[in-house]
Structures are given as structure tokens and as C-alpha cells.
Amino acid sequence: MNCKQKRIENQALINSTAKNVFSMEEIEKRITVIKENLKASTWKELETQGKFDKNDKLSFISDNMLIVGCDIGSETHYVRAIDTRGRELSKEPFSFSNSKEGFESARRWMLELAAINNKDQIVMGLEPTGHYWFCIACWMISHGISVVQVNPYAVKQTKEIEDNSQRKDDRKDPKPIANLVKDGNFGIPYIPEGLYAEIRGLSSLRDQLMEGRIQAVNRLHKQLKVYFPEYKDAFGKMDGAFTLEVLMNAPFPADIIRLGTEGIKELWHKAKLRGAGYRNAERIVSYAENSVGLKDGDKAAKEAVRWFTQQITEIQKELSKIEDELHQKCHEIPNVENVLEIEGLGENILSGIIAEMGDISRFDDVKEIQKISGLGLVECSSGKHKGQTKISHRGRKKLRTWLFQGAKSVVVHSEAFKSLHEHYTTRAENPLKKMQSLIVIACKLLRVVYTLLLTGRKYDSMRMLSDIHYPETSRTKAA
């Protein structure tokens, strides 16, 4: 008999002994009582009434609570249960499928353990693995089981505490996860609801469309670089309406020469294009006549160019539609108009920030948002060694990206932020590099956006600069 079979038999014996203490009828009665008293706590109850700090988390994990660690998979999940002392109540992991039947079997397993061990509340900890945890988290919360999250990095760092082994797999991970929850090292998951869910969904779709458009443009460049190397000088803007119309009908030099200057203008006229683009027709023909591009095998390449051009055109139409809807949803959030008064902070950037930030009522301080965006400052110093201060880069990458894009935009278009950038990069003491200054301004912009959305104040550039100490000449310039 191998060790695994022996463990399974021991677990079966333990379960059998526990069930013998209570009759099945008594267990069912206890389960019924537990079901009636189960209450799932979410971020709305825990985080909107004040800061939910480490002491609050430890108080939340009470002695009457069954602590369940769950390792999330794409198709199969694994759970293990412990009590508040760290004693394992399930010697073997319980596996279940990512379906309603699987969720119900896992809940039944938890309820039986809770009944046998005199527990009346259940909390389940999990790693936020991609998007696979959304369904199980929402289902468990709707059935009275609290769900919390642990940092995957913390699970990786503590995996050796359990058995002094570097092994990390789906069957072992639930135990370290449960132990992290027991010690209060967890966070409350936030799943957007209502308007914020719509904004995040539209923002995510916009990002995917933009990625698809960039991919199509890059593939278009590859084809033209071989068969029409002079295309950049000939067309100029590659994703413009005039350029796309030519590429759709006459992508390569031989086709452009056959059309001629008047033929290209007629093509644009039929497409109902208006503007100064007509004057570029002669230049396009001139570059086509002197092209050194390949001519063999151009039939397949033409089909590729037409296909990528069509993709770019369709994505641009859909992208415009999605952005209009996203901007409309964004305007439904209270006090958004005040934020849009900041020069350089347009609807595109603001909608991206709000989509990733979510409902700001769950934050007690703007530093919490700065931390989850990965813009929090970290330093590694010890003894006489003074470490370099830098941002953590841990958190929501997209939120950090949108804030950085917003910082670059306001530095260009807003005189107040421009003077602030100049001050940071030219001050006598500790001048910052341009990139460092943009990071600082991104944090400043986050504080301004947070305050305007939360309080409903009007944007005031002088008030924004009031906590910055720099020469009067720069202040006058900012005003």
C-alpha cells in the first residue's frame, strides 16, 4: 500500500468517525441552521464604513468561521479547509468543476465540514487568477459565503512554510491560501456593478479593438514595405480615409499608375471624401512611377492588403461607436464635468481611469488608489545602505497606463501642469528626470481627479498648485 492510498483511507476513517459522532439526521439539522444564518460580507459592508485595516481583518476571521482556501483553475478548482488555529479540517483537497453542479457540491462539502466542526460562518480565500474567479466568487457570495482574495506573490513566498518544499501545485496551494486568510493577509474583491460594470466592459472592448487595429496596421506595413517601399512618403498618414480608400482599390504601384491622378481623385469623389487630400493624388502617382518594390507574387499580397485595409476600416467604425457609448456612460457619473475642466484631460483618458478605478466610495484615501495602480513608492534600505526609491509596478497596469497618458496630456495642454513639470525638472534641490516628473504628475493628477469626483468641487489650477513651493515667477506663469 503506497502513502497516497494510506492517506485517503485515513481521511475516510476521520470523516467516518466524525459522522459517527453526529448522526446524519443531526448533521442535516445543523446544515439547515447554518444555511439560515450564513451571511456573505462584501466590500460595501466592510470598506465603505471606514478603513478596513489589518486589525479589522483579524477581527473579521472569528472562531466560529470555517476558513476555506481555493485554488482557481480554468476548469477544475481545489479547496481545503482549516480553523482559526490553522488545524486542517480536510486532510485531502476537494476538487470540483467550474459549473453550477460543481459549485453546489463544493458548498455542500463546506457545509458538512462546518456542521461537524461547530462552525456557523464560512469564508473562502482565493487567488485572483485571470478572469476564472469571477463566476465562483459571485456564486458563493450570493449563497452566503464570504469571499476574499490573497496576493499570488504571497502564496508563492509562503509555499515552503507548509512542508519545506518548493513544490507548488493545485492540490497544495489551497492550504497556504487558507493560512494567509487566517492571518488577515487578504483583501476584499471588488467586482464592478451597474454603471461601473458597463464602463469597465466598454473600456475593455475598446482596448481589444485598439490592439486589433494596431495588429492589422502592422501587418499592412509589412506587405507595403515589400511591394511599395515608398508608401510612407507617398501616402503620409497610413490610417487616413484617403489612404485607406486607395489601398482598398489600388494597393500597389502598377495599380496606382493605371488609375492615374484623375482616377485616384475620382475614387475619392465616389467615396464622398472631402478635404485637402485631393492635392496628394499627383504625389502618390509620382512615387508609384519610381517605386522599386517587387512585382512577382503581388496577387496574394494584394488580397492581404485589401483584407487588412478592410479590417482597419471596420475596426475604426466600431471603435468610434464604442467610444461614443463609453463617453455617454462616463457622463452619468456624478461630478465628471468638473474633472473634464482640466485642460488636456479628455473623455478618452478619463473614461479609462474611471473604468479601472471603479467606484471611489470604497476608498478612504487616494493613497489606496495610488497603491493599487502600482504607483506607490517603495524603497529597500538596510543599515548604512540607502536603497533607491521607485514605484512598485504592482497593481492594475491599465490604471497606471491611463494615469501616465493623462500626465503626458496635461503637461502639454495645461499651463498649470506644464509649470509644475518644469519646476520638478529644473529645481535646485533634487531635480527629477522627465520620466520621474511625469510619474509624480500622474500621482498629482490622480489626487485631483479623486478630490473632484468625491467632493464635487470645481477645478481650480491655483488651488492645485497651492501645496507646491517654487519660485514666484513660475507661479505667475502658471496663473
C-alpha positions in Angstrom: 0.0 0.0 0.0 1.5 3.4 -1.0 1.4 6.6 1.0 -1.3 8.2 -1.0 -3.7 5.3 -0.6 -2.9 5.3 3.1 -3.8 9.0 3.4 -7.0 8.5 1.6 -8.0 5.7 3.9 -7.1 7.7 7.0 -9.2 10.6 5.7 -12.1 8.3 5.1 -11.7 7.0 8.6 -11.6 10.5 10.1 -14.7 11.5 8.1 -16.5 8.3 9.1 -15.6 8.9 12.8 -16.8 12.5 12.7 -20.0 11.5 11.1 -20.5 8.7 13.7 -20.3 11.3 16.5 -23.3 13.0 14.9 -26.0 11.1 13.1 -26.8 12.1 9.5 -30.1 13.5 10.7 -28.3 15.7 13.3 -25.8 16.9 10.6 -28.7 17.8 8.3 -30.3 19.8 11.1 -27.1 21.6 11.7 -26.6 22.3 8.0 -30.1 23.7 7.8 -29.4 26.1 10.7 -26.1 27.2 9.2 -27.8 27.9 5.8 -30.3 30.2 7.5 -27.6 32.2 9.3 -25.0 32.3 6.5 -24.2 35.9 5.6 -21.6 37.0 3.0 -19.8 40.2 3.7 -18.7 42.3 0.7 -16.7 45.4 0.2 -19.8 47.5 0.6 -20.2 46.4 4.2 -16.5 46.3 5.1 -14.8 49.0 3.2 -17.3 51.9 2.9 -17.6 52.4 6.7 -14.0 53.4 7.2 -10.6 51.8 6.6 -10.6 48.0 6.7 -7.1 47.6 8.2 -5.2 44.6 9.5 -6.8 44.6 12.9 -10.3 44.7 11.3 -9.3 41.8 9.1 -8.1 39.7 12.1 -11.4 40.5 13.9 -13.4 39.5 10.8 -11.9 36.0 11.0 -13.7 34.7 14.1 -13.5 31.4 15.9 -16.9 30.3 14.6 -15.7 30.6 11.0 -14.7 27.8 8.6 -11.7 29.1 6.5 -11.5 27.6 3.1 -8.6 28.0 0.6 -9.5 27.7 -3.0 -7.0 27.3 -5.9 -8.7 28.5 -9.1 -8.4 26.7 -12.4 -9.9 27.2 -15.8 -12.0 24.0 -15.5 -11.3 22.5 -12.1 -11.0 24.1 -8.7 -9.4 22.7 -5.5 -10.4 23.6 -1.9 -9.1 22.7 1.6 -10.5 23.9 5.0 -8.8 24.9 8.3 -9.9 26.5 11.5 -8.6 29.8 13.1 -5.7 27.9 14.7 -4.5 26.6 11.4 -5.6 23.0 12.0 -6.7 21.3 8.8 -10.2 20.0 8.8 -9.8 18.4 5.4 -6.7 16.3 5.0 -7.3 15.9 1.3 -8.2 18.6 -1.2 -11.7 18.6 -2.6 -12.0 19.1 -6.4 -15.0 20.4 -8.2 -15.8 21.6 -11.7 -16.4 25.2 -12.9 -20.2 24.7 -13.2 -23.3 25.0 -11.2 -23.2 21.4 -10.1 -19.5 21.8 -9.1 -20.3 24.9 -7.1 -23.2 23.2 -5.3 -21.0 20.2 -4.5 -18.3 22.4 -3.0 -20.9 24.3 -1.0 -22.3 21.1 0.3 -18.8 19.9 1.3 -18.2 23.2 3.2 -21.5 23.0 5.0 -20.8 19.4 6.1 -17.4 20.4 7.5 -18.9 23.5 9.2 -21.7 21.3 10.8 -19.2 18.7 12.0 -16.8 21.3 13.5 -19.4 23.6 15.0 -18.9 26.5 12.6 -21.7 28.8 11.6 -20.0 31.1 9.0 -17.8 30.3 6.0 -15.1 32.4 4.3 -13.4 31.3 1.1 -10.0 32.7 0.1 -8.7 32.6 -3.5 -6.0 33.9 -5.8 -7.3 36.4 -8.4 -6.3 34.2 -11.4 -7.2 36.0 -14.6 -11.0 36.0 -15.1 -11.7 32.5 -13.9 -12.6 33.5 -10.4 -15.4 35.9 -11.3 -18.2 33.3 -11.6 -17.3 31.3 -8.5 -16.9 34.4 -6.4 -20.3 35.9 -7.3 -22.0 32.5 -6.9 -20.6 31.9 -3.4 -21.4 35.4 -2.3 -25.0 35.0 -3.5 -25.2 31.8 -1.4 -24.0 33.4 1.8 -20.2 32.5 1.7 -17.8 35.4 2.1 -15.1 35.6 -0.5 -11.7 37.3 0.0 -8.5 37.5 -2.1 -4.9 36.8 -1.3 -1.9 38.1 -3.2 -0.5 35.4 -5.6 3.0 36.6 -4.8 2.4 36.0 -1.1 1.2 32.4 -1.9 4.4 31.8 -3.8 6.6 33.2 -1.0 4.9 31.1 1.7 4.6 27.8 -0.1 7.6 26.3 1.7 6.3 27.0 5.2 3.8 24.1 4.9 6.2 21.3 4.0 9.7 22.8 3.4 9.3 22.1 -0.3 9.4 24.3 -3.3 6.6 22.3 -4.9 3.6 24.4 -5.9 0.6 22.8 -7.5 -3.2 22.9 -7.5 -3.6 20.4 -4.7 -1.1 22.1 -2.3 -1.9 25.8 -2.9 -5.3 25.9 -1.1 -3.6 25.3 2.3 -1.2 28.3 2.0 -4.1 30.4 0.8 -6.3 29.4 3.8 -3.4 30.2 6.2 -2.9 33.7 4.6 -6.7 34.3 5.2 -6.4 33.1 8.8 -3.6 35.6 9.5 -5.5 38.5 8.0 -3.4 38.8 4.9 -6.2 39.2 2.4 -8.2 41.8 0.6 -11.9 42.2 -0.3 -12.5 41.6 -4.0 -14.2 44.3 -6.0 -16.4 43.3 -8.9 -17.9 46.4 -10.6 -21.7 46.6 -10.6 -24.2 48.6 -12.6 -22.8 51.7 -14.3 -19.2 50.9 -13.4 -19.5 47.4 -14.8 -20.8 48.8 -18.1 -17.9 51.3 -18.2 -15.3 48.7 -17.5 -16.8 46.3 -20.1 -16.8 49.1 -22.8 -13.3 50.2 -21.9 -12.0 46.6 -22.1 -13.7 46.2 -25.5 -12.1 49.5 -26.6 -8.7 48.2 -25.6 -9.2 45.0 -27.5 -10.3 46.8 -30.7 -7.3 49.1 -30.5 -5.0 46.1 -30.2 -6.7 44.5 -33.2 -6.3 47.7 -35.2 -2.6 48.1 -34.3 -2.0 44.4 -35.3 -3.8 45.0 -38.7 -1.8 48.2 -39.3 1.5 46.5 -38.6 0.7 43.6 -41.0 -0.3 46.2 -43.6 3.1 47.9 -43.2 4.8 44.5 -43.7 3.1 44.0 -47.1 3.7 47.5 -48.4 7.3 47.6 -47.3 8.0 44.8 -49.8 5.8 45.8 -52.8 5.7 49.6 -52.3 8.7 50.7 -50.1 7.9 54.4 -50.8 4.4 54.2 -49.3 5.1 56.4 -46.3 6.3 59.3 -48.4 3.5 58.7 -50.9 0.6 58.5 -48.5 1.7 60.2 -45.3 -0.9 59.2 -42.8 -1.5 55.5 -43.2 -4.8 55.2 -41.4 -6.4 58.2 -43.0 -9.6 57.9 -45.1 -7.9 58.9 -48.3 -5.1 56.4 -47.9 -7.4 53.5 -47.0 -9.6 54.2 -50.0 -6.6 54.0 -52.4 -5.2 50.8 -50.7 -8.6 49.2 -50.9 -8.8 49.6 -54.7 -5.2 50.1 -55.9 -2.7 49.0 -53.3 0.5 48.6 -55.4 2.4 50.9 -57.8 1.2 49.3 -61.0 -2.5 49.7 -59.9 -1.9 53.3 -59.0 -0.2 54.1 -62.3 -3.2 52.6 -64.2 -5.6 54.8 -62.3 -3.5 58.0 -62.7 -4.0 61.2 -60.9 -7.6 61.8 -62.1 -8.5 58.2 -61.5 -7.5 58.5 -57.8 -9.4 61.7 -57.4 -12.5 60.1 -59.0 -12.1 57.2 -56.5 -12.1 59.6 -53.6 -15.0 61.5 -55.1 -17.2 58.4 -55.3 -16.3 57.6 -51.7 -17.7 61.1 -50.8 -14.4 62.2 -49.2 -13.9 65.9 -48.7 -10.9 67.9 -47.7 -7.4 68.9 -48.8 -6.4 65.3 -49.5 -7.1 65.7 -53.3 -3.9 67.6 -53.8 -1.8 64.5 -52.8 -3.0 62.4 -55.8 -0.2 63.6 -58.1 2.4 62.9 -55.4 1.1 59.3 -54.9 1.4 58.7 -58.7 4.9 60.1 -58.8 6.1 57.8 -56.1 4.4 54.8 -57.7 6.1 55.5 -61.0 9.6 55.5 -59.4 8.9 52.6 -57.0 11.5 49.8 -56.6 9.1 47.4 -55.0 8.8 43.7 -56.0 6.3 42.7 -58.7 6.3 38.9 -58.5 3.7 37.3 -56.3 1.8 40.5 -55.9 -1.6 38.9 -56.4 -1.7 37.2 -53.0 -0.2 40.3 -51.4 -3.0 42.5 -52.9 -5.6 40.3 -51.2 -3.7 40.6 -48.0 -3.6 44.4 -48.2 -7.3 44.6 -49.1 -8.1 42.3 -46.1 -6.1 44.3 -43.6 -7.4 47.6 -45.0 -11.0 46.4 -44.6 -10.2 45.3 -41.1 -8.8 48.7 -40.2 -11.8 50.5 -41.6 -14.3 48.3 -39.8 -12.5 48.5 -36.5 -12.3 52.3 -36.8 -16.1 52.5 -37.3 -16.8 50.1 -34.3 -14.2 51.9 -32.2 -15.9 55.2 -32.8 -19.3 53.7 -31.8 -17.8 52.2 -28.6 -16.1 55.4 -27.6 -19.3 57.4 -28.0 -21.2 55.0 -25.8 -18.4 54.9 -23.3 -18.3 58.7 -23.1 -22.1 58.8 -22.6 -21.9 56.3 -19.7 -19.0 58.2 -18.2 -21.0 61.5 -18.1 -23.6 59.7 -15.9 -21.1 59.6 -13.0 -21.6 62.5 -10.6 -19.1 65.4 -10.9 -17.4 64.2 -14.0 -18.0 67.6 -15.7 -15.7 69.1 -13.0 -12.9 66.8 -13.9 -13.2 67.5 -17.6 -12.4 71.1 -16.9 -8.8 70.1 -16.6 -7.1 71.2 -19.8 -5.7 68.1 -21.6 -7.8 65.5 -19.7 -10.3 64.4 -22.3 -13.1 61.9 -22.2 -11.0 59.0 -23.6 -8.4 59.2 -20.8 -10.9 60.0 -18.1 -13.1 57.1 -19.1 -10.1 54.7 -18.9 -9.2 56.0 -15.5 -12.7 55.6 -14.1 -13.1 52.1 -15.7 -10.0 50.8 -13.9 -10.6 52.7 -10.7 -14.2 51.8 -10.3 -16.5 53.2 -7.5 -14.3 55.6 -5.5 -16.6 55.3 -2.5 -14.8 52.1 -1.5 -11.5 54.1 -0.9 -10.9 56.0 2.3 -7.8 57.8 0.9 -6.4 58.5 -2.5 -3.2 56.7 -1.5 -5.1 53.4 -1.7 -5.8 54.0 -5.4 -2.2 55.0 -5.9 -1.1 51.7 -4.4 -3.4 49.5 -6.5 -2.3 51.3 -9.6 1.4 50.4 -8.9 2.4 54.0 -8.4 3.1 53.5 -4.7 6.7 54.3 -3.7 9.0 51.5 -2.4 12.5 51.5 -1.0 14.8 48.8 0.1 17.2 50.1 2.7 19.1 48.3 5.5 21.7 49.7 7.9 24.0 52.0 6.1 22.7 51.0 2.7 20.2 53.5 1.3 18.1 52.0 -1.4 16.7 53.7 -4.5 13.1 54.9 -4.2 11.0 53.8 -7.1 7.3 52.9 -7.9 6.2 49.4 -7.1 4.7 48.5 -10.5 2.4 46.1 -8.7 -1.3 46.5 -9.3 -3.6 47.5 -12.1 -1.3 48.1 -15.1 -4.1 49.6 -17.2 -4.9 52.2 -14.5 -1.2 53.1 -14.3 -1.1 53.4 -18.1 -4.1 55.7 -18.3 -2.8 57.9 -15.5 0.6 58.2 -17.2 -1.2 59.1 -20.5 -3.2 61.7 -18.7 0.0 63.2 -17.2 1.6 63.5 -20.6 -1.5 65.2 -22.0 -2.0 67.7 -19.2 1.7 68.7 -19.3 1.3 69.6 -22.9 -2.1 71.4 -22.8 -2.4 72.8 -19.2 -0.2 75.7 -18.3 -0.5 74.8 -14.6 0.7 71.3 -15.0 3.3 72.4 -17.5 4.8 74.8 -14.9 4.7 72.0 -12.4 6.6 69.7 -14.7 9.2 72.5 -15.4 9.6 73.0 -11.6 10.2 69.4 -10.9 12.8 69.0 -13.6 14.7 72.3 -13.0 14.5 72.9 -9.2 17.8 73.4 -7.5 17.4 70.6 -4.9 16.8 67.1 -6.1 15.7 67.8 -9.7 13.8 65.0 -11.3 14.3 63.4 -14.7 11.5 64.0 -17.2 10.1 60.5 -16.7 10.2 60.8 -12.9 8.5 64.1 -13.1 5.7 62.6 -15.3 5.2 59.9 -12.7 4.9 62.5 -9.9 2.4 64.5 -12.0 0.4 61.3 -12.7 0.0 60.9 -8.9 -0.9 64.5 -8.6 -3.5 64.2 -11.3 -4.9 61.1 -9.5 -5.3 63.2 -6.3 -7.0 66.0 -8.2 -9.4 63.6 -10.0 -10.2 61.8 -6.8 -11.0 65.1 -4.9 -13.2 66.5 -7.7 -15.2 63.3 -8.1 -15.6 62.8 -4.3 -16.4 66.4 -3.2 -17.9 67.9 -6.4 -15.6 70.9 -6.2 -14.8 73.0 -9.3 -11.3 72.6 -10.7 -9.0 75.5 -9.7 -5.5 75.4 -11.1 -4.2 77.8 -8.4 -5.6 75.6 -5.6 -4.0 72.6 -7.3 -0.6 74.4 -7.2 -1.0 75.8 -3.6 0.9 73.0 -1.9 3.9 73.3 -4.2 6.7 75.6 -3.1 8.5 77.0 -6.1 9.6 80.5 -7.3 7.0 83.2 -7.8 7.9 83.6 -11.5 6.8 80.1 -12.2 3.6 80.6 -10.1 2.8 83.8 -12.1 3.4 81.9 -15.4 1.1 79.0 -14.2 -1.7 81.5 -13.4 
